[in-house]
C-alpha cells in the first residue's frame, strides 16, 4: 500500500519549533451531527435538550426546525445571517415520530490533548489539508505558534496548565485575530470568551517571535505528563524501540543526532532532507522529524557533565525500522560529504534494530564498552573508598573481640583438671610395673625400652608387630 510522504516535526529544547499554525479540531456547532447523542442533527419532530448546568457556546449556521428545546442556565447561540430556529407544531415530514436528543458535553475537551489539534506551515496548508506531524509535545500549540479556531465554528476548551498562563503568538476566533495581550484579555472577559475558554489557566498572546535559525523553545515540556495522559501508545514489535524527545511513546525507526555550528539552519536542512531523500520512491513512506534538544554529555559514558544542544532527526517507517535505518546511514554519508557547508560538525545514529553508527551495524560495541566502563567504575569506587578511609571520612566498623586462651593457660587448665580426674580402676600393667612378673621377651629390658613418654600421653610398642616376631601367644 502506497503512503503519502509526511514531515514529522520535532522542534524544541525539550522540543523546539518554528512558528506553525495549530488548528483546533472539535467544535460546538449545532449542525455537526457528532455533537448529538443520537448521532444526527435534530429535526422538526424532535425535542432538543442542553445540559442545564453546562456553559456552552453554539454556532447555528442555518435554520433548524424543532418541536421543543430545553436551554442551559448559562450559554449562547451565535446566529450569523441565515441562522436560526423555527418551531414546527404540525410535524415535519420525513423526520419520523420524533425523539429526545441531547447535545453532548464538551466540558472535558482539553487544550493539551494532542489528538485535538492539526498543524501546518501556513493558513493555505490548513485549508488544503496539508498537515504536518509532530511529536506529542508539539502537537499542541507552542509559545511561538498561531492558534486558529476555524471560521464559522464555536468551541469549548479547558486551558488548564501546570502554569498560570498558556502563551502563544496569536489566537484567531471567528476570523478575528488577536495578537495583542490587552485586546485578547478583553475578549476572554466577555461572555463569549467565558463560554469558549475555561480552566485554571488562561491563554495569553503576544509571545516573542522565534529569531533563532536553529529553532526556539516550544515551552510545553512542563506539561509533558499532562499531554501524555491523553495518549494511548501502541505496542512496538522492533528489537529496541526508541524514545524521541518530546514524544509520549516508543517508536520503531532510527534517530540521527547532529552536532551543529552557528551556520546551521533547521528549516533549510529539513527542506534539504525532504528534497534529497523523501522525494525518492524508496523513502516516500518515511516520516522525518527534526528537533533541537539538550543532550547530556557523559564522561566515560557514565558520569554526567554539561549538556549541549544538538539536532535530533527522527526517522519512522511505520514497520520494524529497517528502512528508517537505511535512510539514517544515507544521512550520515551526506553529512560526511557536505556537513561543513551546512554548518554541521558531526553526526551519529541509533536504530531500533540495535545498530548504531559506531558498531558497523552489529550492535555489540555498546556491550563491550559497557563492560569496560563497569570495570573502570568499580576500580574507581574502590580507590575512592580507600582515600576516604585513609582520611578518616569512612570508618570500618570494629568486630566484637573474641578471647582465645593461650597455650600456657590451656596446659595449666589441663593440669588442674587432671588433679580431679577419676582414673577409673587400677591397671596392674601400667600402675604397678614393679610388681609385675618379668616375662621374658615381653617385659624385659628391651621391651621396656620401647615405652616412651611424651607430653601428648603414654604409648608403647606392641611386640606382636615387632619385625623380629611372627606371633605372640598369651596364656593366662
C-alpha positions in Angstrom: 0.0 0.0 0.0 1.4 3.4 -1.0 1.9 6.1 1.6 2.0 9.8 1.2 5.3 11.4 2.3 4.9 13.4 5.5 7.1 15.6 7.7 7.3 14.5 11.3 8.2 17.8 13.1 10.0 17.9 16.4 11.2 21.3 17.4 12.1 22.0 21.0 14.8 22.4 23.6 12.9 19.6 25.0 11.2 20.3 21.7 11.9 23.5 19.7 9.8 24.7 16.9 9.4 27.2 14.1 6.2 29.2 14.3 3.4 27.0 12.9 -0.3 27.2 12.7 -2.2 25.0 15.1 -5.9 24.4 14.4 -8.4 23.2 17.0 -10.4 20.3 15.6 -13.6 19.9 17.7 -16.5 22.4 17.5 -19.8 23.0 19.3 -21.8 23.7 16.1 -25.5 22.9 16.2 -25.3 21.4 12.7 -22.5 19.0 13.5 -24.1 15.5 14.0 -21.2 14.3 16.1 -22.2 16.8 18.8 -25.5 14.9 19.4 -26.0 11.8 21.4 -28.2 10.2 18.8 -25.6 10.8 16.1 -27.8 13.0 13.9 -28.9 16.7 13.8 -32.4 17.2 15.4 -35.3 17.7 13.0 -38.7 19.3 13.4 -40.3 16.4 15.4 -37.5 16.1 18.0 -37.2 17.5 21.5 -33.8 19.2 22.0 -32.0 19.3 25.3 -28.9 21.1 26.5 -27.3 20.2 29.9 -28.7 22.8 32.3 -25.6 23.3 34.4 -23.1 23.4 31.5 -21.8 26.7 29.9 -21.9 26.4 26.2 -21.4 28.5 23.0 -23.3 27.1 20.0 -22.9 28.3 16.4 -26.1 28.0 14.4 -25.2 28.4 10.7 -28.6 27.6 9.1 -32.3 27.5 10.1 -33.4 24.4 12.1 -36.9 23.2 13.0 -37.6 21.9 16.4 -40.5 20.6 18.4 -39.3 21.7 21.8 -36.0 23.0 23.3 -34.5 22.9 26.9 -31.9 25.6 27.3 -28.9 25.7 29.6 -28.8 28.1 32.6 -25.8 29.9 31.0 -24.9 29.7 27.3 -25.2 31.5 24.0 -26.3 30.9 20.4 -24.2 32.6 17.7 -26.5 33.2 14.8 -24.9 34.5 11.5 -27.1 35.7 8.7 -29.3 32.8 7.7 -29.1 31.0 11.0 -32.0 30.5 13.5 -34.8 28.2 14.7 -38.4 27.5 13.9 -41.0 25.7 15.9 -42.8 23.1 14.0 -46.2 22.4 15.6 -47.6 20.3 12.8 -44.8 17.9 12.4 -42.1 17.7 9.8 -42.4 15.1 7.0 -39.6 12.6 6.9 -38.5 13.4 10.4 -40.1 10.3 11.9 -42.0 10.0 15.2 -39.6 12.3 16.9 -37.0 11.6 19.7 -35.5 13.4 22.6 -31.9 14.2 21.7 -29.2 15.8 23.9 -26.3 18.0 23.0 -23.0 16.3 24.1 -21.0 17.7 27.0 -17.9 19.5 25.7 -16.5 20.3 29.1 -13.9 17.6 29.1 -12.1 18.7 25.9 -8.6 19.9 26.9 -6.1 22.2 25.2 -3.2 19.8 26.0 -4.8 16.9 24.2 -2.5 16.3 21.1 -5.3 14.4 19.3 -7.4 17.6 19.1 -5.0 19.7 17.0 -3.7 19.9 13.5 -0.5 21.6 12.4 0.5 23.3 9.2 3.2 25.6 7.9 0.7 28.2 6.6 -3.0 29.1 6.6 -3.2 27.9 3.0 -1.9 24.5 4.0 -4.5 24.3 6.7 -7.3 25.0 4.2 -5.9 22.5 1.7 -5.3 19.8 4.4 -1.5 19.7 4.1 -1.0 18.9 7.7 2.3 18.3 9.5 3.0 15.6 12.0 4.6 16.5 15.3 5.8 14.8 18.5 3.1 15.0 21.1 4.5 18.0 22.9 4.5 20.0 19.7 1.1 18.7 18.5 -0.5 21.3 20.9 0.3 25.0 20.4 3.9 26.1 21.2 4.6 29.6 22.5 5.6 30.8 19.1 2.6 29.3 17.2 -0.5 30.9 15.8 -3.7 29.3 17.1 -6.7 29.0 14.8 -10.3 28.2 15.7 -12.0 27.6 12.4 -14.2 30.3 10.9 -17.9 29.6 11.3 -17.4 27.4 14.4 -17.8 27.7 18.2 -15.9 25.7 20.8 -15.4 24.9 24.4 -11.8 24.2 25.6 -10.3 23.6 29.0 -6.9 25.5 29.1 -5.8 24.2 32.5 -2.0 24.0 32.5 0.8 23.5 35.0 1.4 27.2 34.7 -0.9 30.2 35.2 -0.8 31.2 31.5 -0.6 29.4 28.2 1.5 31.6 25.9 1.1 31.6 22.1 1.8 34.1 19.4 -1.8 34.7 18.4 -5.3 33.4 18.6 -7.9 33.6 15.8 -11.6 33.2 16.7 -14.4 33.6 14.1 -11.9 35.2 11.7 -10.8 37.7 14.3 -7.1 37.5 15.0 -5.9 38.5 18.5 -2.1 39.2 18.7 -2.1 41.9 21.4 -2.4 40.9 25.1 -4.8 43.7 26.1 -7.2 43.1 23.3 -7.3 39.3 23.9 -7.7 39.7 27.6 -10.7 41.8 27.0 -12.2 39.1 24.8 -11.5 36.4 27.4 -13.5 38.5 29.9 -16.5 38.8 27.5 -19.5 36.4 27.7 -18.4 34.6 24.5 -14.8 34.3 25.9 -16.1 32.8 29.1 -18.3 30.3 27.2 -15.4 29.2 24.9 -12.4 29.2 27.3 -12.4 27.8 30.8 -9.9 26.3 33.3 -7.4 27.3 35.9 -5.0 28.8 33.4 -5.7 31.4 30.7 -4.2 31.6 27.1 -2.0 34.6 26.5 -1.0 36.1 23.2 2.0 38.2 22.1 4.8 35.8 22.8 8.2 36.8 21.2 8.8 35.5 17.7 11.5 33.0 17.2 14.7 34.6 15.9 17.0 31.5 16.2 17.5 29.8 12.9 18.1 26.5 14.7 14.7 26.6 16.5 13.2 28.0 19.6 11.8 26.6 22.8 8.3 25.3 22.4 7.6 25.6 26.2 5.3 22.5 26.5 7.8 20.3 28.4 6.4 21.5 31.7 3.1 19.9 30.6 4.6 16.7 29.3 2.8 14.4 31.7 -0.5 16.2 31.2 -0.1 15.8 27.4 0.9 12.1 27.6 -2.0 11.3 29.9 -4.2 11.7 26.8 -2.1 9.5 24.6 -2.5 5.7 24.1 0.7 4.1 23.0 0.6 1.1 20.6 2.9 -1.9 21.4 6.2 -1.9 19.4 7.5 -5.1 17.7 11.0 -3.9 16.9 14.1 -5.2 18.8 15.0 -1.9 20.5 12.2 0.8 20.4 13.4 4.4 20.5 12.0 7.2 22.6 12.2 10.6 20.9 12.5 13.7 23.0 9.1 15.4 23.3 7.2 12.2 22.4 5.0 10.1 24.7 5.5 6.7 23.1 8.3 4.4 21.9 8.7 4.2 18.2 10.4 1.9 15.7 12.9 3.5 13.4 16.1 5.5 13.8 17.4 8.6 15.4 20.2 10.7 13.9 22.0 13.1 16.3 23.7 16.0 14.5 26.2 18.4 16.1 25.8 21.8 14.5 27.6 25.2 14.4 26.4 28.8 14.1 25.8 28.5 10.4 23.2 25.8 10.7 19.6 26.5 9.7 17.0 24.0 10.8 14.4 24.8 8.2 16.8 24.8 5.3 18.3 21.4 6.4 14.8 19.9 6.8 14.0 21.0 3.3 17.2 19.5 2.1 16.5 16.1 3.5 13.0 16.2 2.1 14.3 17.1 -1.3 17.2 14.6 -1.4 15.7 11.6 0.3 11.9 11.8 0.9 11.3 12.5 -2.8 12.8 9.2 -3.6 10.4 6.3 -4.2 12.3 4.1 -1.8 11.9 6.6 1.1 8.4 8.1 0.4 6.9 6.2 3.3 9.4 7.6 5.8 8.2 10.1 8.5 11.0 12.5 9.1 11.3 14.9 12.1 13.9 17.3 13.3 14.3 18.9 16.7 16.9 20.8 18.7 17.3 19.1 22.0 19.5 19.3 25.0 21.7 16.2 25.2 23.6 15.3 28.4 27.3 14.6 27.9 28.7 11.6 29.7 32.3 11.3 30.9 33.5 7.7 30.2 29.9 7.0 29.1 28.6 7.1 32.7 29.3 10.3 34.6 27.0 13.2 33.6 28.5 16.6 32.7 27.3 19.8 30.9 24.5 19.4 28.4 24.8 20.6 24.8 22.2 21.5 22.2 22.1 19.1 19.2 19.8 18.4 16.3 17.7 15.2 16.7 16.4 13.7 13.5 13.7 11.0 14.0 13.0 8.6 11.2 9.9 6.4 11.3 8.9 3.9 8.6 5.8 2.5 10.3 7.2 -1.0 10.5 10.3 -2.6 12.0 12.6 0.3 11.3 14.9 -1.3 8.7 14.0 1.3 6.0 14.5 4.1 8.5 17.9 2.7 9.4 18.9 2.7 5.8 17.9 6.4 5.5 19.9 7.2 8.6 23.0 5.8 7.0 22.4 7.8 3.9 22.0 11.0 6.0 25.4 10.2 7.7 27.0 9.8 4.3 25.6 13.2 3.3 26.9 14.8 6.4 30.4 13.4 5.8 30.3 14.9 2.3 28.6 18.2 2.8 28.4 18.8 6.5 31.0 21.6 6.6 28.9 23.5 4.1 25.7 23.1 6.1 27.0 24.1 9.5 27.3 20.5 10.7 30.4 19.3 12.6 29.4 15.6 13.1 26.6 13.1 13.3 25.7 9.7 14.7 22.7 7.4 14.7 20.8 4.8 16.7 18.4 2.3 15.2 15.6 0.2 16.7 17.4 -2.9 15.4 20.1 -2.2 18.0 22.6 -0.9 15.5 24.4 2.4 15.8 26.9 4.4 13.7 29.8 3.2 15.9 29.4 -0.5 15.6 29.1 -1.1 11.9 25.6 -2.3 12.4 26.4 -5.2 14.7 25.2 -3.6 17.8 27.9 -5.3 20.0 30.2 -2.4 20.7 27.9 -1.0 23.3 28.2 -4.2 25.3 32.0 -4.2 25.2 32.1 -0.5 26.1 29.7 -1.1 28.9 31.8 -3.9 30.4 35.0 -1.8 30.2 33.2 1.2 31.8 31.8 -1.1 34.5 35.3 -2.3 35.4 36.6 1.3 35.4 33.8 2.4 37.7 34.4 -0.5 40.1 38.1 0.3 40.4 37.4 4.0 40.8 34.9 3.2 43.5 37.5 1.1 45.4 40.1 3.8 45.1 37.7 6.5 46.4 36.8 4.3 49.4 40.5 3.8 50.1 41.1 7.5 50.1 38.1 8.3 52.2 39.2 5.6 54.7 42.7 7.0 55.0 41.3 10.4 55.6 39.0 9.1 58.3 35.8 10.0 56.5 34.8 6.4 56.1 35.5 4.0 59.0 35.3 0.2 59.0 33.2 -1.0 62.0 35.1 -2.9 64.7 34.2 -6.6 65.2 33.5 -7.9 68.7 36.7 -9.2 70.5 36.8 -13.0 71.0 39.2 -14.2 73.8 41.4 -17.1 72.7 43.2 -18.8 75.5 47.0 -19.1 75.3 48.8 -22.4 75.2 50.2 -22.0 78.7 46.7 -21.3 80.1 45.5 -24.4 78.3 48.3 -26.5 79.9 47.6 -25.1 83.3 43.9 -25.8 82.9 44.7 -29.3 81.8 46.8 -29.9 84.9 44.1 -28.5 87.2 41.5 -30.7 85.6 43.9 -33.7 85.8 44.1 -33.4 89.6 40.4 -34.0 89.9 40.1 -36.5 87.1 38.9 -40.0 88.0 41.3 -42.5 86.5 38.9 -45.5 86.9 40.2 -48.9 88.0 43.9 -49.5 88.5 45.7 -51.3 85.7 48.4 -53.5 87.2 50.3 -53.4 84.0 50.8 -49.7 83.9 50.1 -48.5 87.5 52.5 -51.0 89.3 55.1 -52.1 86.9 57.5 -53.1 89.7 55.2 -55.9 91.0 54.6 -57.3 87.5 56.3 -60.7 87.0 59.0 -60.4 84.5 58.1 -62.3 81.4 61.0 -62.8 79.1 60.6 -61.2 75.7 57.6 -59.1 76.9 58.6 -57.2 80.0 62.3 -57.4 79.6 64.6 -54.5 79.3 64.4 -54.5 75.5 60.6 -54.3 75.7 60.7 -51.6 78.4 62.9 -49.5 76.3 60.2 -49.4 73.7 57.9 -47.5 76.1 58.1 -43.7 75.6 56.7 -40.8 77.4 55.6 -37.6 75.7 53.6 -34.6 76.6 50.7 -35.8 74.5 50.3 -39.0 76.6 51.7 -42.6 77.0 52.1 -45.2 74.3 54.0 -48.5 73.9 55.3 -50.6 71.1 53.3 -53.7 70.6 55.7 -56.6 70.4 53.1 -58.6 68.4 54.0 -56.4 65.4 57.7 -56.2 66.0 59.6 -57.2 62.9 61.6 -59.9 64.8 58.5 -61.7 65.9 55.9 -63.5 63.8 53.3 -64.2 66.6 52.8 -63.8 70.3 50.6 -66.1 72.4 49.3 -65.0 75.7 48.3 -67.8 78.2 46.7 -66.7 81.4 
